[in-house]
Amino acid sequence: MSRREELEKEYSLVDERINNAAEDTPRDVIDAWRKELDSIDFELNNLYDDDMDDDN
């Protein structure tokens, strides 16, 4: 599995965790999950840029 596929899977899992969180989930936990999602998204975007540079 490529790094991109791993990150996309992680992103999907964290996104699902956020969307299916119980209503009584502490706000700071949801915020931590969102930060994790942002971090994964950032890494995915950088991978895309690196892939583009390799093709040129």
N, CA, C and O of each residue as an XYZ file, in Angstrom:
224
protein
N       0.848     -1.172      0.000
C       0.000      0.000      0.000
C       0.897      1.239      0.000
O       1.828      1.343      0.799
N       0.610      2.159     -0.889
C       1.410      3.375     -0.972
C       1.091      4.315      0.191
O       0.068      4.179      0.861
N       1.971      5.247      0.405
C       1.770      6.230      1.491
C       0.476      7.001      1.256
O      -0.261      7.283      2.202
N       0.198      7.341      0.009
C      -1.030      8.072     -0.308
C      -2.250      7.258      0.092
O      -3.183      7.792      0.693
N      -2.252      5.982     -0.232
C      -3.383      5.112      0.115
C      -3.537      4.991      1.633
O      -4.653      4.984      2.152
N      -2.411      4.897      2.334
C      -2.449      4.825      3.793
C      -3.078      6.090      4.379
O      -3.933      6.022      5.261
N      -2.641      7.233      3.876
C      -3.166      8.501      4.380
C      -4.647      8.664      4.054
O      -5.420      9.148      4.882
N      -5.039      8.263      2.855
C      -6.447      8.360      2.489
C      -7.308      7.473      3.378
O      -8.421      7.846      3.748
N      -6.785      6.295      3.719
C      -7.518      5.391      4.616
C      -7.608      6.001      6.012
O      -8.675      5.988      6.625
N      -6.498      6.533      6.517
C      -6.496      7.184      7.829
C      -7.485      8.343      7.849
O      -8.244      8.505      8.805
N      -7.471      9.150      6.785
C      -8.373     10.296      6.685
C      -9.825      9.827      6.773
O     -10.634     10.402      7.501
N     -10.134      8.789      6.032
C     -11.484      8.249      6.023
C     -11.906      7.764      7.408
O     -13.031      8.014      7.841
N     -11.005      7.072      8.100
C     -11.310      6.561      9.431
C     -11.546      7.681     10.441
O     -12.484      7.618     11.237
N     -10.701      8.698     10.407
C     -10.848      9.817     11.344
C     -12.126     10.596     11.022
O     -12.862     10.994     11.925
N     -12.381     10.807      9.742
C     -13.595     11.517      9.334
C     -14.838     10.757      9.802
O     -15.790     11.360     10.298
N     -14.823      9.456      9.644
C     -15.951      8.625     10.091
C     -16.105      8.701     11.607
O     -17.219      8.766     12.126
N     -14.969      8.693     12.312
C     -14.999      8.787     13.779
C     -15.658     10.102     14.209
O     -16.463     10.116     15.140
N     -15.323     11.190     13.544
C     -15.912     12.487     13.869
C     -17.405     12.488     13.568
O     -18.215     12.919     14.389
N     -17.758     12.001     12.382
C     -19.161     12.028     11.968
C     -20.053     11.120     12.804
O     -21.251     11.373     12.931
N     -19.476     10.058     13.378
C     -20.266      9.102     14.153
C     -20.060      9.231     15.661
O     -20.460      8.354     16.427
N     -19.435     10.326     16.080
C     -19.164     10.513     17.503
C     -20.475     10.676     18.275
O     -21.428     11.296     17.803
N     -20.487     10.110     19.452
C     -21.657     10.260     20.319
C     -21.829     11.731     20.701
O     -20.864     12.493     20.751
N     -23.063     12.105     20.964
C     -23.347     13.504     21.309
C     -22.632     13.956     22.571
O     -22.362     15.145     22.737
N     -22.320     13.012     23.473
C     -21.660     13.384     24.722
C     -20.131     13.313     24.641
O     -19.450     13.378     25.664
N     -19.597     13.180     23.427
C     -18.141     13.174     23.242
C     -17.609     14.559     23.619
O     -18.108     15.570     23.124
N     -16.611     14.609     24.482
C     -16.071     15.910     24.902
C     -15.578     16.743     23.709
O     -15.010     16.215     22.753
N     -15.805     18.018     23.793
C     -15.440     18.954     22.725
C     -13.936     18.899     22.421
O     -13.531     18.987     21.262
N     -13.116     18.753     23.464
C     -11.666     18.732     23.229
C     -11.237     17.480     22.461
O     -10.246     17.512     21.732
N     -11.972     16.384     22.620
C     -11.674     15.165     21.857
C     -12.011     15.382     20.380
O     -11.227     15.023     19.502
N     -13.174     15.967     20.113
C     -13.571     16.267     18.727
C     -12.559     17.218     18.097
O     -12.173     17.038     16.942
N     -12.131     18.222     18.847
C     -11.137     19.170     18.334
C      -9.818     18.474     18.007
O      -9.186     18.787     16.998
N      -9.402     17.534     18.852
C      -8.162     16.785     18.600
C      -8.300     15.952     17.324
O      -7.368     15.876     16.523
N      -9.454     15.335     17.142
C      -9.687     14.556     15.921
C      -9.658     15.453     14.690
O      -9.130     15.062     13.648
N     -10.218     16.648     14.803
C     -10.199     17.579     13.659
C      -8.781     18.024     13.335
O      -8.431     18.181     12.166
N      -7.961     18.229     14.367
C      -6.557     18.586     14.135
C      -5.838     17.438     13.435
O      -5.017     17.659     12.545
N      -6.153     16.210     13.846
C      -5.554     15.037     13.200
C      -5.966     14.993     11.728
O      -5.148     14.706     10.853
N      -7.236     15.280     11.466
C      -7.746     15.302     10.091
C      -7.020     16.373      9.276
O      -6.636     16.127      8.132
N      -6.833     17.550      9.856
C      -6.105     18.628      9.177
C      -4.664     18.224      8.877
O      -4.140     18.532      7.806
N      -4.034     17.544      9.809
C      -2.656     17.105      9.633
C      -2.546     16.094      8.488
O      -1.639     16.176      7.660
N      -3.473     15.148      8.454
C      -3.477     14.156      7.379
C      -3.723     14.837      6.039
O      -3.070     14.522      5.045
N      -4.672     15.774      6.019
C      -4.985     16.509      4.794
C      -3.762     17.287      4.302
O      -3.474     17.305      3.105
N      -3.055     17.919      5.218
C      -1.844     18.669      4.868
C      -0.799     17.751      4.247
O      -0.182     18.088      3.236
N      -0.608     16.587      4.862
C       0.382     15.637      4.338
C      -0.029     15.122      2.957
O       0.809     14.968      2.068
N      -1.323     14.859      2.789
C      -1.812     14.410      1.482
C      -1.555     15.473      0.418
O      -1.127     15.151     -0.690
N      -1.810     16.713      0.743
C      -1.587     17.795     -0.217
C      -0.114     17.926     -0.577
O       0.229     18.205     -1.726
N       0.748     17.725      0.398
C       2.179     17.796      0.120
C       2.651     16.614     -0.709
O       3.551     16.762     -1.536
N       2.067     15.456     -0.505
C       2.410     14.306     -1.340
C       2.045     14.583     -2.790
O       2.805     14.251     -3.701
N       0.908     15.176     -3.002
C       0.465     15.502     -4.358
C       1.460     16.441     -5.021
O       1.830     16.255     -6.180
N       1.889     17.453     -4.272
C       2.855     18.406     -4.819
C       4.172     17.714     -5.140
O       4.784     17.994     -6.171
N       4.617     16.808     -4.263
C       5.871     16.084     -4.508
C       5.742     15.218     -5.753
O       6.676     15.139     -6.551
N       4.596     14.568     -5.927
C       4.370     13.737     -7.115
C       4.442     14.577     -8.377
O       5.006     14.142     -9.381
N       3.884     15.764     -8.337
C       3.893     16.651     -9.497
C       5.335     17.048     -9.836
O       5.705     17.099    -11.009
N       6.144     17.328     -8.814
C       7.534     17.739     -9.044
C       8.346     16.599     -9.667
O       9.237     16.851    -10.478
N       8.051     15.364     -9.301
C       8.781     14.230     -9.831
C       8.521     14.023    -11.322
O       9.384     13.520    -12.040
N       7.346     14.406    -11.781
C       6.991     14.221    -13.175
C       7.658     15.248    -14.105
O       7.768     15.023    -15.310
N       8.090     16.354    -13.542
C       8.671     17.421    -14.374
C      10.132     17.247    -14.572
O      10.765     18.060    -15.246
